[in-house]
């Protein structure tokens, strides 16, 4: 059986008429996380979740957090690197 080619996930921005721009990025190490942080507006919070297959609970949690005052402009990082999540 031939394995399908794995698609590399990097970064994209989602724009909506309802919510502000939503930056979602992949970061496998602290360098990539710092590169992302440098591209965001100063003080932007970053939420983290696991990478690879997504689950509806993480989508719901991320969306719900974006409706709070504290995380309304937060970016989302998807990773399996514990150092990045910490």
C-alpha positions in Angstrom: 0.0 0.0 0.0 1.3 3.4 -0.9 1.2 6.0 1.8 -0.3 9.4 0.7 2.1 12.3 0.6 2.1 14.2 3.9 1.2 17.9 3.4 3.3 20.4 5.3 1.3 22.8 7.4 2.9 26.1 7.9 0.8 29.2 8.5 -2.2 31.0 7.3 -4.4 33.9 8.2 -8.2 33.6 8.4 -10.2 36.8 7.9 -13.8 37.1 8.7 -16.4 39.9 8.8 -17.3 38.8 12.3 -14.0 38.2 14.1 -10.6 39.9 13.7 -7.8 38.2 11.7 -7.0 34.8 13.1 -3.3 33.7 12.7 -2.8 29.9 12.9 0.7 28.6 12.7 2.8 25.4 13.1 5.8 25.6 15.4 8.0 22.5 16.1 10.6 24.3 18.1 11.2 27.5 20.1 12.9 29.2 17.1 9.8 28.9 15.0 7.7 30.1 17.9 9.9 33.2 18.3 9.8 33.8 14.5 6.0 33.8 14.7 6.0 36.1 17.8 8.2 38.6 15.9 5.5 38.8 13.1 2.6 39.4 15.4 1.6 42.7 16.9 3.4 43.4 20.3 1.5 41.9 23.2 -0.5 39.4 21.0 -1.3 36.3 23.1 -0.6 32.8 21.6 -2.9 29.8 22.3 -1.5 26.3 21.8 -2.9 23.0 20.8 -1.7 19.7 19.3 -0.8 19.4 15.7 -1.7 16.7 13.1 -5.4 15.6 13.0 -7.7 18.2 14.5 -10.6 17.4 16.8 -13.9 19.3 17.2 -13.1 19.9 20.9 -10.0 22.0 20.1 -11.8 23.9 17.4 -14.6 24.7 19.8 -12.2 25.7 22.6 -10.2 27.9 20.3 -13.3 29.6 19.0 -14.7 30.1 22.5 -11.5 31.6 23.7 -11.5 34.1 20.8 -14.9 35.4 22.1 -13.3 36.4 25.4 -11.8 39.8 25.9 -8.4 38.3 26.9 -8.0 36.1 23.8 -10.0 37.9 21.1 -6.9 38.8 19.1 -4.8 35.7 20.0 -2.9 33.6 17.5 -3.0 29.8 17.6 0.0 27.5 17.4 -0.4 23.8 16.5 2.5 21.6 17.7 3.5 18.4 19.4 6.6 20.0 20.9 6.1 20.3 24.7 8.7 23.1 24.9 6.6 25.2 22.6 3.3 24.5 24.4 5.0 25.3 27.8 
